[in-house]
Amino acid sequence: MLRTINLEWGEISWDRALTAASPNVAGALEKALAGNDLSFEEGLLLATVEGKNLLALVKVADELRRRAVGERITYVVNRNLNFTNICIVGCAFCGFGRGADSPDAYFHSTDALLAKSVEAVEHGATEVCIQGGLPKDLNGYYYVELLRAIKARLPELHVHAYSPMEIT
């Protein structure tokens, strides 16, 4: 569902927006403002808001951000590196897993992923996210060697890597 934010909303304070929200949305947002966890149902409610309720959500989220970190807003330039799409699990999590004999199966070498990491930094990346399928016979040292190669060449690059299933 595509939602648009009206630029005129910038002039409205979070507390004013909250008074215009429906009671159930206002209640969930007031709970968040008080530092309390939301229930699953409240989270689902906020995920589907529109109109004045969306305005209240946006304004309260911005207020919570301001309270947490002030006016400094940052972002990460990230490149996702998939080292292989070969996977024995067969689940639907990633949507790209292939069998080892599939014609479009791939496994990237450490050198290839290092080159992709260098390219990412050259394009402004500050982080790489490394993930992949679960091939049957992968040597566990591959994970360590890949991290060592990237950090040796790009020590300032943040590396976000591997799921628990990949390293257990």
N, C-alpha and C positions, 0 to 999 in steps of 0.2 A: 504494500500500500504506500503510495507516494504521498508525502505530506509536505506542505509548504509553510514556511514561517513568514508572517507578515512583518515587513521591516518597521512598520509603525509600532510594533510591539516593544521596540527598544526603549521607548519612553515610559513604559509602565513598570512600576516597582513590583517586586515579588509579592509583597504583602497585599497590594491592591489586586494583583492577578489572582491571588489565593481566595480573596473574598468573592470573586466572580465565578469560582469553580463550583461544581456540584458538591454537595456535602460529603459523599463518599470519597471523591478525589481529594477534596480539601483535607479530609481526615487522614488519608494516607500520607499526603504531603506534609501535614503538620507532624505526624509521627516521625517522618524522615528528618524534618528540621530539628526535632527534639533529640535526634541521635539514636532512635530506636530502629530495630530491624523491622522490615515489612514482612507480612505473611506472603505466601505464594499467591494467594488470591489478590492481595493488594498490588503486588508486582505485576500480575497479569492485567489488572484493571489499568494501571498506569501505562502499560505497553500498548494499550488500545485507545488511548484518549484522543480526542479531536477538539477543534474549536477553542473555546475559552478554557477547557480543561487542559488542552495541549499548551496553551499559553502559560497556565499556572505551572505545569510540569517543567517547561523550559526555564521559567523564571526561578523556580525553587532549585532546580538543578544548578543553575548558575550561582545562586546564593550559596549552596552547599560547596560548590567548587571554590568560591571566594573565601569562605570560612576555612576551608582546608588548606589552600595554597596561596591565597591572596590573588593579586591581579596577574601573576605570571602564568601564562599558558604556554605549554610546550607540546611538541609532537615528536614522534620518531619517524625517521625515514628508514624503511625496512625493506629488505628483499627476502623473499621466501625461496629457500633452496631445497628442492626435493631430490635426495640422493638416489632414490630408486622408487620405481612404482611396482616392483615385484613384491608380492605379499601372499603369504600362505593362509591368512586369516579369512579373507573373503567376506568381511563385514561391509556395511554400507557407509562407514564413517567418512572416508575421504572421497570416495567416488572415482578414484583413479587407479586403484589397485589392479594388477595384472598377474597372471600366472607366469612362471619363469619361461615357459615356451611360447608365450604370446608374441606375435610379430612386432608389437609396439612396446614390449617390455624394455626397460633401460636400467642401467646401473652406472652412475657417474663416479669416476675416479676422484681421489683426493685432489689431484692436479686440476681436474676440470672444475671442481667446486671451489678451489682456491682462486682460479681465474674468474669465476663468477662473483666471488666475494670482492676481489680487487675491482672488477667492473662496477659492482654495486657502490663501493666507496667512491670511485671516480665520478659516479652520478649523484653523490651526496648522501648515500646511506650511512647511517650510524649504527645499524644493527642488521644482522642476518638471523633468520629463523630457519633452522635446519630440521627437517623431518623427512620421513620416508616410509615406505612399506616395510614389511617384516619378511625378508627373504629367509628361506630355510637354512642355508649354510653360510650365513654371513659371519665372518670372524669378528668377534667383539672388539678386537683392537682397532678395527676400522674407525669406530666412533672416536676413540682417543687420538688416533693418528690424524684424523680430519681436524679435530679441535686444535691439536698442536700446530699443524701446518697453518691454519688460519691465524691463530694468535701469534705465531712467530713472524708472520709477514705483516699482519694488521693488528698490533697489540691494543690499539684504542677502540677497535670495533667490538661492540657488544654482541655476544653470541647467545642466542636463545635457542636451545637445542634439545631434541630428543624427548620422547614421551616415556613413561615408565615401561611400557611394553617393548620399546626399542632397546632398552638397556638391561632388561631382566632376563 
